[in-house]
Amino acid sequence: MKTVDLQFGEFQFYPEVIIGKIKEGIHFDMSKNQELVQVAIEHYGLDFPLFYISLRENDYSIDPLVHTNNSKFKNLCGIAIVEKRLQGSSTASLESKFFKPGKLLAFQDVEEAIVWSNKEVSQRVIDINTGLSLN
């Protein structure tokens, strides 16, 4: 595991999974997303299937176009939002409209998010090995 501290958050890079915490009060926009994407590419490469888990412990905002942009990466298997507060699921529901259908879900427990992420990455690896091309 490798931890990367950026000005806007802390990110832990595991095999196939990034777990991130955005700092309080940040507006996560396209430029911050690009910085994180660049770090991820340097760590994993371009063609490595991976998953992002967002630990929503702090209050911050996100530009939904970030999800639209990230949906273009075929090897980004999905995004899990872990939010213990009840209103978090409604935010995730809105955000999911900007990402791949069924690939951005909210969880209240990080372990459940990890189980889902492992399933999604495993399926992507199977798809790659069988020659299926998924968006």
Secondary structure, DSSP 8 states (H G I E B T S, - for coil): -EEEEETTEEEEEETTEEEEEE-TT-EE-HHHHHHHHHHHHHHH-SS--EEEEEE--S--EE-THHHHHHTT-TTEEEEEEE--STTHHHHHHHHHTTSSTT-EEEES-HHHHHHHHHHHHHHHHHHHHTT----
